[in-house]
Amino acid sequence: MTAKIDHTQRFDADPGTVQQMLLDPDFVVAKCLASGSIEATAEIITEDGHTTLVSRRVLPAKLPGFAKKFVGDTLTLIETQQWHDPREDSRSASFMVDFGNNPIGFHGTVELGPDGDATVVRTRGEVKCTVPFVGSKIEGIAKDWIGKYLAKEQSVGNDWLAGNRPG
C-alpha cells in the first residue's frame, strides 16, 4: 500500500523567480532548519544543461514507539530533485527522497505554474513503507510530516521572496 500526496502551495512571485528560490542552497537549508531539521545541507549539480538539487537533512525521530524502533533517534533524508527544461512559464522536476537504511521512500513530481502575479506549486507523489503490518501507519505519519513540511516551505518561501531571510 502507498500513501498519496497531492499538495498545492502559492508563492508571491513568477515561476522563474520561485524556481530560483527553490534551487538556492541557502533557501533549502533555511526551510529545512525552520521545519525542525537538526542539520541540513544543499548542493546544486549542473551537468549537460540539467540541474539537480541534492539536499540532506537530519531530523529528530518524533515517532510512536512502534515506528521509532525502525529508525532510531534521528532520521536522515536525502532528497534529489531533477529539474526539467522550462516550458514557457512553467517549470517541473522529478524527485526522490531516500530515508537511508529505513524501509520507506517518497518520490513524485513538482510542477510550477503561473497564477496571476503569483506561482502555484503542486507536489504529487507516493510514500511507500515496506514494513509488514505497520507500514500503512508509518506511511500515514510520513504523509502528515510531508504536509507540515510543505506548509512550512510555503511560509519560509513567501518570507524569503519578501526579503525576510535568516542571518
C-alpha positions as CSV (number, residue, x, y, z in Angstrom):
1,M,0.0,0.0,0.0
2,T,1.1,3.6,-0.5
3,A,0.0,7.0,0.8
4,K,-0.7,9.5,-2.0
5,I,0.4,13.1,-1.7
6,D,-1.2,16.0,-3.6
7,H,-0.3,19.3,-2.1
8,T,-0.6,22.8,-3.5
9,Q,1.4,25.9,-2.5
10,R,1.2,29.5,-3.6
11,F,4.1,31.9,-3.8
12,D,4.1,35.6,-4.4
13,A,6.4,35.7,-7.4
14,D,6.6,34.4,-11.0
15,P,7.6,30.8,-11.8
16,G,11.1,31.6,-12.8
17,T,11.8,33.5,-9.5
18,V,10.2,30.7,-7.5
19,Q,12.3,28.1,-9.2
20,Q,15.4,30.2,-8.5
21,M,14.4,30.3,-4.8
22,L,13.7,26.6,-4.6
23,L,17.2,25.9,-6.1
24,D,19.0,28.3,-3.8
25,P,21.1,26.2,-1.4
26,D,20.7,28.9,1.3
27,F,16.9,28.8,1.0
28,V,16.9,25.0,1.1
29,V,18.9,25.0,4.3
30,A,16.7,27.7,5.8
31,K,13.4,25.9,5.1
32,C,14.9,22.6,6.4
33,L,16.0,24.2,9.7
34,A,12.7,26.1,10.0
35,S,10.9,22.8,9.7
36,G,12.8,21.1,12.6
37,S,15.9,19.7,11.0
38,I,18.9,19.4,13.3
39,E,21.2,19.9,10.4
40,A,20.8,20.5,6.7
41,T,23.0,20.9,3.5
42,A,22.1,21.5,-0.1
43,E,24.1,21.3,-3.3
44,I,23.3,22.2,-6.9
45,I,24.8,20.0,-9.7
46,T,24.6,21.2,-13.3
47,E,25.6,18.7,-16.0
48,D,24.9,18.9,-19.7
49,G,22.4,21.8,-19.0
50,H,20.4,19.8,-16.5
51,T,20.1,21.0,-12.9
52,T,19.9,18.6,-9.9
53,L,19.4,19.6,-6.3
54,V,20.6,17.3,-3.7
55,S,19.7,18.1,-0.1
56,R,20.4,16.2,3.1
57,R,18.7,16.8,6.4
58,V,18.7,15.2,9.8
59,L,15.5,15.2,11.8
60,P,14.7,14.1,15.3
61,A,12.6,10.9,15.0
62,K,9.5,12.1,16.8
63,L,7.6,8.9,16.2
64,P,5.4,6.5,18.1
65,G,7.3,3.6,19.8
66,F,6.3,1.0,17.1
67,A,7.8,3.2,14.4
68,K,10.8,4.6,16.3
69,K,12.3,1.1,16.7
70,F,12.8,1.0,13.0
71,V,14.6,4.3,12.7
72,G,16.3,5.2,16.0
73,D,16.6,8.7,17.5
74,T,17.2,10.6,14.2
75,L,16.1,10.2,10.6
76,T,18.4,11.2,7.8
77,L,16.8,12.1,4.5
78,I,18.5,12.7,1.1
79,E,16.3,14.4,-1.5
80,T,17.3,14.5,-5.1
81,Q,15.4,16.8,-7.4
82,Q,16.0,16.6,-11.2
83,W,14.7,19.8,-12.9
84,H,13.5,19.6,-16.4
85,D,13.9,22.3,-19.1
86,P,11.5,25.2,-18.6
87,R,8.4,25.3,-20.8
88,E,7.3,28.8,-21.4
89,D,6.1,30.0,-18.0
90,S,6.0,26.6,-16.3
91,R,8.7,24.5,-14.5
92,S,8.8,20.9,-13.3
93,A,11.0,18.5,-11.5
94,S,11.0,14.8,-10.5
95,F,12.2,14.0,-7.0
96,M,13.1,11.1,-4.8
97,V,13.6,11.1,-1.1
98,D,15.9,8.4,0.3
99,F,15.5,7.6,4.0
100,G,18.8,5.8,4.3
101,N,18.5,2.2,5.6
102,N,14.9,2.7,6.6
103,P,12.1,0.8,4.8
104,I,10.4,3.9,3.5
105,G,10.6,6.0,0.4
106,F,9.0,9.1,-1.2
107,H,9.0,10.0,-4.9
108,G,7.0,12.2,-7.2
109,T,6.9,15.4,-9.2
110,V,6.8,19.2,-8.5
111,E,5.1,21.5,-11.0
112,L,5.3,25.3,-11.0
113,G,2.8,27.4,-13.0
114,P,1.6,31.0,-13.1
115,D,-1.4,32.1,-11.1
116,G,-1.8,35.8,-11.9
117,D,1.2,37.6,-10.4
118,A,2.0,34.5,-8.3
119,T,3.0,30.9,-8.8
120,V,1.2,27.7,-7.8
121,V,3.5,24.8,-6.9
122,R,1.9,21.4,-7.0
123,T,3.7,18.4,-5.3
124,R,2.4,15.0,-6.1
125,G,3.9,11.7,-5.0
126,E,3.7,8.5,-3.2
127,V,5.1,7.4,0.2
128,K,5.8,3.7,0.4
129,C,6.8,1.7,3.5
130,T,7.7,-2.0,3.3
131,V,7.3,-2.9,6.9
132,P,4.6,-5.7,7.3
133,F,1.5,-4.9,9.3
134,V,2.5,-1.3,10.4
135,G,3.6,0.0,7.0
136,S,0.4,1.9,6.3
137,K,0.6,3.6,9.8
138,I,4.1,4.7,9.1
139,E,3.0,6.0,5.6
140,G,0.3,8.0,7.3
141,I,2.7,9.6,9.7
142,A,5.1,10.4,6.8
143,K,2.2,11.9,4.8
144,D,1.4,14.2,7.8
145,W,5.0,15.2,8.1
146,I,5.3,16.0,4.4
147,G,2.2,18.2,4.6
148,K,3.6,20.1,7.5
149,Y,7.0,20.4,5.8
150,L,5.4,21.8,2.6
151,A,3.3,24.3,4.6
152,K,6.5,25.5,6.4
153,E,8.3,25.7,3.0
154,Q,5.5,28.0,1.7
155,S,5.7,30.2,4.8
156,V,9.5,30.4,4.7
157,G,9.4,30.9,0.9
158,N,7.0,33.8,0.9
159,D,9.1,35.4,3.7
160,W,12.2,34.8,1.6
161,L,10.6,36.4,-1.5
162,A,9.6,39.4,0.6
163,G,13.2,39.8,1.6
164,N,12.9,38.4,5.1
165,R,15.8,36.0,5.2
166,P,17.5,34.4,8.2
167,G,21.0,35.5,9.0
